[in-house]
């Protein structure tokens, strides 16, 4: 088939781009459409295998580094991308890609990382954490824009013919905001790249993330600062790094940004990986489990689906210091019962090969249902015209 893929934007290679790469391997698209393409670091060869068509935002000032500031223009920009010449459209969506305009006889399959978070349930958190809510004028202006985005997003949510998504957590968001049903296909994790660590683990915990508010690295650091007998290694950098360092205890080491190889080694040798963010899926907890390393994670969002409480790690209920401390103590009580081989086997269900198989099945079944619907519609139209004598 002559396939077009619509992806939000190309600025860096992260989780959504990893999914995009596997979509390429399944669909073999003829063209890639995106709002902006400014990817330099980590650009993969698959992106150069087909033409990339960008939107009007590509040529606007500051689109390289401040493309998110053009959010009010994104609905119009995505609708101007002409995908009507293709047999099938696949959108990779966490903002506006699902809103592309397609023909009635043209199947549109969406893979949703999330409905646009900061316009829906995370609006208040987003406005608080960015400081916008502290400025009256900015707050009013931002809320007006997000109101418009919510209205457009609900309408755009009716455009894809079939939905898939990265977790049951996101399927519930899709059901609530779009009133649509989505098939859960967990994102691909390259578990083969991660080898189990030694049976005798070193005496430290590890966490890793970009240091931004919603990742809750500050919460993890506060909890361990109150447990001076437990050593924590923190990998990652970001806007909050300096503030988090200032409040850290002597038992906490900050390594800053590190390569994947360094992160891998720390995951393999750690006593446990600690993760406190509310994520749509969360790749790092799966990578830790691929190393046979238990995970201590928030029991909500994607990690509630990838970590089995009491078997591959420990889940905690609230994003509070006390809740996390209790989980760490519970982990210590259970640690001898958590089997590294069992944890590794669990991680393998999120592998790249599983994603490819599931996504290919989703396409096949969706196309079969779409064409059945087209045939049924044609028969009903013919019957209507015969009854009216037209």
C-alpha positions in Angstrom: 0.0 0.0 0.0 0.9 3.6 -0.5 1.2 4.7 3.1 1.7 8.1 4.7 2.8 8.5 8.3 2.0 11.7 10.2 4.2 12.4 13.2 4.1 15.4 15.5 7.6 16.9 15.1 11.2 15.8 14.6 13.5 17.6 17.1 15.2 14.8 19.0 15.2 11.0 19.1 13.1 9.9 22.1 10.4 7.4 23.0 7.9 8.6 20.3 10.6 8.4 17.6 11.5 4.9 18.7 7.8 3.9 18.1 8.0 5.8 14.8 11.0 3.7 13.7 9.1 0.5 14.3 6.1 1.8 12.5 8.4 2.3 9.5 9.5 -1.3 9.7 5.9 -2.5 9.6 4.2 -0.1 7.1 7.1 0.9 4.8 5.7 4.3 4.2 6.1 6.4 1.0 6.2 9.7 2.9 6.5 11.2 6.4 4.6 14.3 7.3 5.5 16.4 10.4 5.0 19.9 11.7 8.7 20.7 11.9 11.9 18.7 11.1 14.9 20.1 13.0 16.4 16.8 14.2 20.2 16.7 14.3 21.3 14.8 17.4 20.5 11.1 17.1 18.9 11.2 13.7 18.5 7.6 12.4 18.9 6.4 8.8 15.2 5.4 8.5 14.2 9.1 8.6 16.2 9.6 5.4 14.6 6.7 3.6 11.5 8.6 2.5 10.7 12.3 1.7 9.8 14.3 4.8 7.1 17.0 4.3 6.8 19.8 6.9 4.1 22.3 7.8 4.1 26.1 7.5 5.5 26.3 11.1 8.9 25.0 9.7 9.6 28.4 8.1 8.4 30.6 11.0 11.0 32.4 13.2 12.4 30.4 16.1 10.7 27.2 15.0 14.0 25.2 15.7 14.0 25.8 19.4 10.6 27.3 20.3 8.2 25.4 18.1 6.0 24.6 21.1 5.2 28.3 21.3 3.3 27.9 18.0 0.7 25.7 19.7 -2.2 27.9 18.7 -1.2 27.5 15.0 -0.7 23.7 15.1 -4.4 22.7 14.5 -4.4 24.8 11.3 -0.9 23.7 10.3 -1.7 19.9 10.6 -4.9 20.4 8.6 -2.9 21.9 5.7 -0.8 18.8 5.2 -2.2 17.1 2.1 -2.3 13.3 2.7 -5.2 12.6 0.3 -3.1 10.9 -2.3 -2.2 7.9 -0.1 -4.0 4.5 0.3 -3.7 4.7 4.1 -2.7 7.2 6.8 -1.1 6.3 10.1 -0.7 9.0 12.7 1.7 9.0 15.7 -0.1 11.3 18.1 0.5 13.2 21.4 -0.6 16.6 20.3 -2.3 17.3 16.9 -1.2 14.7 14.4 -4.5 12.8 14.6 -6.2 15.9 13.2 -4.9 15.5 9.7 -7.7 15.6 7.1 -8.4 12.4 5.1 -10.9 11.2 2.5 -14.0 9.2 3.5 -12.6 6.1 1.6 -9.1 6.5 3.1 -8.4 4.5 6.3 -6.7 6.6 9.1 -5.1 4.5 11.9 -3.9 6.4 15.0 -1.3 5.4 17.5 -1.8 7.6 20.5 0.9 8.3 23.1 -1.6 10.6 24.9 -4.3 13.1 24.1 -2.5 16.5 24.6 -1.8 16.3 28.3 -1.5 20.0 29.2 -4.9 20.8 27.6 -6.8 18.2 29.5 -6.2 16.6 33.0 -2.7 18.1 33.5 -3.7 21.7 32.6 -3.6 23.0 36.2 -0.3 21.2 37.0 1.2 22.6 33.7 0.2 26.2 34.5 1.5 25.9 38.1 4.8 24.2 37.3 5.7 26.6 34.4 4.8 29.6 36.6 2.2 30.9 34.2 -0.5 30.8 36.9 1.4 33.4 38.9 1.0 36.0 36.2 -2.6 37.1 35.8 -2.4 38.2 32.2 -0.4 35.1 31.1 -2.7 32.8 33.0 -5.8 34.2 31.3 -4.2 34.1 27.9 -2.9 30.5 28.4 -6.2 29.2 29.7 -8.0 30.7 26.6 -5.6 29.0 24.3 -5.9 25.6 26.1 -9.7 26.0 26.0 -9.5 26.3 22.2 -7.1 23.4 21.9 -9.5 21.2 24.0 -12.4 22.0 21.7 -10.4 21.4 18.6 -8.9 18.2 20.0 -12.2 16.6 20.8 -13.4 17.3 17.2 -10.1 16.0 15.8 -10.4 12.9 18.0 -13.3 11.8 15.8 -11.2 11.8 12.6 -9.2 8.6 12.9 -11.1 5.4 11.9 -9.3 3.2 14.4 -7.2 3.9 17.6 -4.4 2.1 19.2 -2.4 3.5 22.2 0.5 2.7 24.5 -1.3 1.7 27.7 -4.6 1.0 29.4 -4.1 4.3 31.2 -4.1 6.2 27.9 -7.0 4.1 26.6 -9.1 5.5 29.5 -8.1 9.1 28.5 -9.1 8.4 24.9 -12.5 7.0 26.1 -13.1 10.0 28.3 -12.0 12.9 26.0 -12.8 11.4 22.5 -15.5 8.8 23.5 -13.5 6.3 21.4 -12.2 2.8 22.0 -8.5 2.1 21.6 -6.5 -1.1 21.3 -3.6 -1.2 23.7 -0.2 -1.9 22.0 2.7 -1.3 24.4 5.6 0.7 23.0 8.7 -1.2 21.8 11.5 -1.5 24.2 14.8 -2.8 23.0 15.1 -5.4 25.8 17.7 -7.4 23.9 20.1 -4.4 24.5 19.9 -4.9 28.2 21.5 -7.9 29.8 20.7 -9.1 33.4 23.1 -8.0 36.1 25.0 -10.1 38.6 23.1 -12.0 41.2 25.0 -10.1 43.9 23.9 -6.5 43.5 25.8 -3.4 44.8 24.5 -1.5 47.7 22.8 1.5 46.0 19.5 2.5 44.4 19.4 4.4 41.1 17.0 6.8 39.5 17.3 8.5 36.1 15.4 11.1 34.3 15.4 14.6 32.9 15.1 16.9 35.9 11.8 18.6 35.2 9.0 19.0 37.8 6.6 16.2 36.7 9.4 13.6 36.8 9.4 14.0 40.6 13.2 13.5 41.1 13.0 16.0 43.9 10.5 13.7 45.7 12.9 10.7 45.4 15.9 12.8 46.6 13.9 14.1 49.6 12.9 10.6 50.6 16.4 9.2 50.5 17.8 12.3 52.3 15.6 11.2 55.2 17.1 7.7 55.0 20.8 8.3 55.4 21.6 4.6 55.5 20.4 4.1 51.9 22.6 5.2 49.0 21.0 6.8 45.9 22.6 7.5 42.5 20.8 10.1 40.4 21.5 10.2 36.6 20.2 13.0 34.4 20.2 16.8 34.2 17.6 19.5 33.6 16.2 22.9 34.8 15.6 21.6 38.4 19.0 20.1 38.9 20.6 22.9 40.9 17.6 23.2 43.2 17.5 19.4 43.8 21.2 19.2 44.5 21.0 21.9 47.2 18.5 19.9 49.3 20.2 16.5 48.9 21.8 14.5 51.7 25.3 13.2 51.8 24.1 9.7 50.8 23.0 10.9 47.3 25.4 11.1 44.3 24.6 13.1 41.2 26.2 12.0 38.0 24.5 14.4 35.6 23.8 13.4 32.0 25.3 10.1 31.1 25.5 7.9 28.0 23.1 4.9 27.6 26.0 2.6 28.3 26.7 4.2 31.7 23.0 4.2 32.5 22.8 0.5 31.5 25.7 -0.5 33.8 24.1 1.3 36.8 20.8 -0.4 36.1 22.5 -3.8 35.9 24.2 -3.4 39.3 21.6 -1.5 41.3 19.6 -2.9 44.2 16.5 -1.3 42.6 15.4 1.4 40.2 13.2 4.1 41.7 10.6 5.9 39.6 8.0 8.4 41.0 6.5 10.1 37.8 3.0 9.6 36.6 3.8 8.4 33.1 1.7 7.3 30.1 3.9 4.2 29.8 7.5 4.7 31.2 10.3 3.0 29.2 13.0 3.2 31.9 11.2 0.9 34.4 10.9 -1.7 31.6 14.6 -1.3 30.7 15.5 -1.8 34.4 13.4 -5.0 34.5 15.2 -6.2 31.4 18.3 -6.0 33.5 16.6 -8.2 36.1 16.5 -5.2 38.4 13.4 -4.6 40.6 11.5 -1.4 40.3 10.0 0.8 43.0 7.4 2.9 41.2 4.2 4.9 41.5 1.2 2.6 41.3 -0.7 4.8 38.8 -0.3 5.4 35.1 1.8 3.2 32.9 4.0 1.8 35.6 1.0 0.2 37.2 0.8 -1.9 34.1 4.5 -2.7 33.6 5.5 -3.4 37.2 3.9 -6.4 39.0 3.7 -5.5 42.7 5.4 -8.0 44.9 6.9 -9.9 41.9 9.0 -7.5 39.7 9.0 -4.6 42.2 7.0 -2.6 44.6 4.3 0.0 43.8 3.4 3.0 46.0 0.1 4.9 46.0 0.9 8.6 46.5 3.6 11.0 45.3 4.7 11.8 48.8 7.9 11.2 50.8 6.2 9.0 53.4 4.6 6.8 50.7 7.9 6.3 48.9 9.8 5.6 52.1 7.2 2.9 53.1 7.6 1.4 49.6 11.4 1.3 50.0 11.1 -0.5 53.4 8.6 -2.9 51.9 11.0 -3.6 49.1 13.8 -4.4 51.6 11.5 -6.9 53.3 10.7 -8.6 50.0 14.0 -8.3 48.3 15.1 -11.9 48.8 11.8 -13.1 47.2 12.2 -11.1 43.9 13.8 -13.3 41.2 15.9 -11.5 38.6 15.2 -14.1 35.9 11.4 -13.8 36.5 11.8 -10.0 36.3 13.7 -10.3 33.0 11.1 -12.6 31.5 8.3 -10.2 32.4 10.2 -7.3 30.5 10.4 -9.4 27.3 6.6 -9.0 26.7 7.4 -5.3 25.9 10.0 -6.1 23.2 10.4 -4.6 19.8 9.4 -7.9 18.1 6.1 -8.0 20.1 5.3 -4.4 19.2 5.8 -5.2 15.5 3.6 -8.2 15.6 0.8 -6.4 17.5 0.9 -3.3 15.3 0.9 -5.4 12.1 -2.2 -7.3 13.5 -3.8 -4.0 14.3 -3.4 -2.7 10.8 -4.6 -6.0 9.2 -7.7 -6.2 11.4 -8.5 -2.5 11.0 -8.2 -2.6 7.2 -10.5 -5.6 7.1 -13.1 -3.9 9.2 -12.8 -0.7 7.3 -13.3 -2.3 3.9 -16.3 -4.3 5.2 -17.8 -1.1 6.4 -17.1 0.5 3.0 -18.8 -2.4 1.2 -21.8 -2.3 3.6 -22.2 1.4 3.1 -22.1 1.0 -0.7 -24.8 -1.7 -0.6 -27.0 0.4 1.7 -26.7 3.4 -0.7 -27.6 1.2 -3.7 -30.6 -0.1 -1.9 -31.7 3.4 -0.9 -31.5 4.6 -4.4 -33.4 1.6 -5.8 -36.3 2.1 -3.3 -36.5 5.8 -4.2 -36.4 5.0 -7.9 -33.3 7.2 -8.4 
